[in-house]
Amino acid sequence: MGRDKAELMQIAEKFQIEVDRGQLEPYGSGHINDTYLLSGFSGEEKKRYILQRMNHEIFKDPDGLMENVVGVTTFLQKKIRENGGNPEREALNIIFTRTGKSYYALEDGTYWRMYLFVEGATSYDAVEKQEDFYESAVAFGHFQKLLEDYPAASLHETIPDFHNTVDRLQKFKEALEKDVCGRAAGVAEEIQFVLDREKDCHVLCDLLASGELPLRVTHNDTKLNNIMIDNETGKGICVIDLDTVMPGSALYDYGDSIRFGANTGAEDEKDLSKISCDLDLFALYTKGFVEGCSGSLTEKEIRLLPMGAKLMTLECGMRFLADYLEGDHYFKIHRPEHNLDRSRTQFCMVKDMEEKWGQMQEIVEQYL
């Protein structure tokens, strides 16, 4: 677990529930935070909850982060209630501390929060059936639609310049120049792949800066496993993991889903012959996302959907490779070259998208 169970129970008791001290276990497969599932009572009713340690090395402003989460979840719950939905299942619900705060700070400098667990639903790490991918698209599109009136500019940047691809490229170049682990010489091909696509890195940033793309509330980590799929209906019901909710472009959210979910192989697959962009899944996700957005996307955004997919994949590969060059301090790894393997799958996916570019554009044209 990383921490003693008794200590975790003591942390859980800082929140506004009566903890069942016998039930607590690690939960999920995220790269960043430590997450646990536990049981407790809210009044007479026994419920399950998520206890989570926020990664304070990555998220350096817990006040800003949780202000974002509280603002967005409160807004979503109101919209869902107005639409006749169930805000306890269709949005995250924060459990506040006994002193009324959205998180609890330990003396060791760690930060903890708690959510109501979404019952009767599952998150999937990989696309097991196409319906799940489609439902995730509708859910993330609907997330965009519900938040189209939210003042995006008021949100804190929990990770400054998170999808600023121009800044990511600059940081990549700095990691390359420093080469603190002496790894650059062994990955010259991967490095050149990034440098050859420097112009691409400017496209979305420049359009946002000029106002040609609207500033929106974006999730910024739209993997399939950040959607809870209802076990009975198979519908995507709740968007989770709101740590990176920030102002940005809808193309970030769409693109990140494609780079993860339309990939025919695993994110860390070593056999690159297994990696490609599945155009059927690309088309399916595009259909679901546009439907979920319910007319809120502009024509410019729809035309640029393929670029969003390509650029988010390139950016992610660049981040994996930069982390590898810097000694693997950001993403959790399970083997020595794990981040390098991850970067190679992303670059292989980008190359395949470039070869299928005309077909991708044809697919999105039908939604104009």
N, C-alpha and C positions, 0 to 999 in steps of 0.2 A: 504493500500500500504506500510505502514511502514515509508514512507516519504511523505511530502507534494508534491502535483502534481507540483506546481510551482517550487519547488526546483529540482525535477526530470527534469523538462524542462530546467532549467538553466544548469544542468549537461550535458544533451543531446546536448546543444548548444556549448559545448566545442569541439565537433567532427565535421568532415568535411562534414556536411550536413546542409541544411536549414530546421529547425524543423517545422512541422505542430503542432502548440501549442494546437490544440483542440483534438488531438488523442494520448492518452497514457493510457495503462492499464496493470495490472499484467498479467504475462504469464507463463505457464508451472507449473510443480509440483515437481521440484527438491528439494532435502533435504538440499542443501548446499548454493547456491547463490540466491540472489534476482534478479528476471528477469522481464523485462517490454517490451511490444511491442508498438512501436510508428511509426508514419509516418513522412516523410520528403522528401525534394527534393535534388537530385544530378543533378545539371544543371536544365534542363527543365523537367526531368522525376521524377514523384512521386513514391517513393518506401517505403517499410516497413523495419523497422530495429529492432534489439534486443539491448536493453540497459541492462547491467548487472553489478551488484555490486559483485566483487569477495570477497569471504569470507576470510578476511585478518587474521582471527584467525587460519584458517586451512592452507591457502596458504601464507606462511610468506615471500616468495621471489617473488613478482609480476614481477620483471624484468626477472628472470629466467623462470617463468611460461610463460610469454608472448613471450619471446625469443623462447621457444619451439613451441608455437602456430604459431608464424610468420614463423619460419623455416619450420614446417611441412605443413602448409597450402600453403605456396609458392611453396614447392616441389610438393604437390598434384596437385595444379592448373596447373603447368607445365606439369606433367604427363598426366593429364586429357585432356589438350589442345592438346598434342601430339597424344593422342588416339582418337581425334575427338569429345570429349565430351564437355559439357558446364560447365566451371569452376565456374560460378556464382551459379549453382544449385547443383553441385556434390562435392563441397568443401566449407568450411566456408571461408568467405571473411571479413577480418578485416577492419573496418572503423577507420582510424587514427584520432588523435586529430588535432586541428588546428595548433599545434606546431610540428606535425609530429611524436608523440609518439603513441605507441600501446595501451596505457591506460591513464586514467586521475586520478590523485591523489588529493583528497580533503584535506583540512586542518584538518579535523576530523580523518584522518588516513585511510579512506576508499579508495578503488580503483575501478574504473569503466572502462568498455570497451564497444565497440559497434561492432555488426556484421550486415551484410546485411541479411535480413530475407529470408529464402528459401521458395519461393512461390509455391503454388500448391502441397504441400506435408504435411503430418501429422505424428506426432510421437505418438505412442500408449503406454500407461502405462502397458497394459496387452495383452497377446496373444488373439486376438479376432477371428482370423482365421489362420489356419496353414500356409497359403501362406505368411502371414506377417512375421512369425517366420523364415521361409525358406529364404525369401528375406533379412532379417536382417543378417542371417548367411552368405549369399553370399556377402553382403555389408561389413561386418567386415572382411571376408576372403580377399576380394578385397583390403580393406584398408591395410592389411598385405602385399599383393602382390605389391601394388603400392609403398610401403615404404621399400621393401626388400633391396634396394640399399642405403637407407638413413643411415648415420653414427649414429647408435643407441647410441653408447657410448658418443656422443657429447651432448646428451640431459641432461638437468638438472633434478634432482629428485625433483619434486615439493612437494611431500610428501615423505621424506626419508624413505626407507624401507617399502614402501606402501604394496607391496605383498611379502615382506620377511616374510614368515610364521613362521620361527624360531624366528625372532624378535617380531612378533605379539604374539607368545606364551609367550615369556618372559614378554612382557608388560601386557599380561593377568594375568600372575602369580603375577606381581607387584600390579596390581589392586586388585587381590584377597587377597594378603597379607595385603595391607593397609585397604581395606574394609571401605572406608571413610564414606559410608552411612549406614553401618551396614546391608547390604542386603545379604551377602554371605550365611548366615545360611539358608535362605529361598530358595536358588537355588542350593543346594548341588548336586542334580542329574545332573543338567546342567553342573556344574563345573567338575564333575567326567567324564562326556561325553568327554569333551575337553582333560582332562589329560590322558584318556585312549588311545588317538590317537596322542600322542606326537611324535612317530616315523614318522607318516605320514607327519607331519609338516616339516620334513627335506628333503623330496624326491626331490622336484623341486629345492630348494635352492642348494642342494648338486650337482645336475646335471648341473646347470648353472655355479656354481663355478668351476667345473671340465672341463667345455667346452663341455660336452656331449650333452647339449642342446644349440643351438645358441642364442646369444643375439639379440633381435629384438626390433623394435619400437612397443610398445604396447599401446593400448588405456586405458586399466585398469579399465574401467567402462562400459562394453559392454552390458548394459541392452537394451531391445527392444526400450525404449523411447529415446535412443541416436542415433537412425536411423530415418531419414526422409524418409517416404514411399510416392512415387509419387501417387497423388490422381487419376490420369487417368490410368496409366499403372500398378499400384500396385507393382512397383519395388522399392527396396531400393536404394536411389540415393545419400544420403549424410550422412556421419558420423559426429555427433556434440558432443559438450561438451568435449573439448580436454584438460581440466585442468590437467588430470592425465596421459597425454601422456608422457611416460618415457621409458628408456631401461628396457627390461624384457623378458618374455617368451610368445610365442604365446599361450601357454596353459593357461595363465592367462585370456586372452581375450575369448578364447573358453569356459573355465570353468565357468567364471562369467555369460556368456549368458545362459548356461545350468542351472545353479543354479537358475536363475531368470525366464527364459522363459519356461523351461520344468517342472516347479513346477505346480502341479494341483490345488494349492490354492494360495491365496494372500500372499505376503511377511510378512504380519502381522496378518495372520489368527489365530484366537484363537482356533478353532476346528481343532485339529491336525489330525483327521480322514480324513480330506480333503486334506492332504499333501502327495504327493508322486512324484516320478520322472516318468514322462510319457515317456515310451520308444519309442513310436511313434514319439514324439516331439524330443527326444534325437537323434533318427536316422535321422529325417528330418534335424535337425540343423547340424549334423555331415556331411551329404551329401552337404548341402549348403556351409558350411565353407570350406570344402576340395575343393569344386569346385571353390569357390572364391579365394582361395589361389593359384590355378592354378599351382600345382606342386612345390610350394616353401617350403612346409613342408618336413622335413626329416622323415625317417622311424621311428626314435626314438620318434619324436613328435607325429606322428599318433598313435603309440602304447600306448602312455601315455595320450591320450585324456580323457579316463575315470578318470584317476588320477587327471587331471586338473579340471574336473567337481567336483569331490569329494572334492578336497583340497580347491578350491575357495569357495565352500559352507561351509565347515568347518571353514575356515578363517573368512568368513563374519559373521557366527553365533558367533564366538569367539569375533569379534569386537563389535557386538551388545551387547553381554553379558558383556564385559569389560566396555562399555559405561554405561550400566545399573548400574554396581557396582560402577562406578565413579561419578554417579549423572547426567547422560544424558546430557553431555556437547558438544558432537560432532554431533550426528544425531538429527534432529528436531523430537520432539515427540508431539503427540496429545492426549495422555492419560498417566496416571502415570506409567504403566508397558508396555508401547509401545515397548521399546527396548527388554524387556524380551520376549514378544510375538514374536518379530522378530527373536530372537535367537533360540527360540524353533522350529519355522518353519524350520530354516536352519538345525538344528540338526536332525529333523525328516526326512528331505530330505536326509541327509548324511546316516542315518540308512537305508533308503529305497534303496539308491544306493548300499550300501554294500550287501544287500540281492539280488540285481539284477546284481551283478558285472560280472558274467559269460556272461550274455546276453549283457551287455554293451561292453565287450571285443569282442564278436562275431560281433557286429555291426561295430566296427572300423576296424576289421581285413580285411574286404572287400576292404579297401582303401589302403592297403599296396602294 
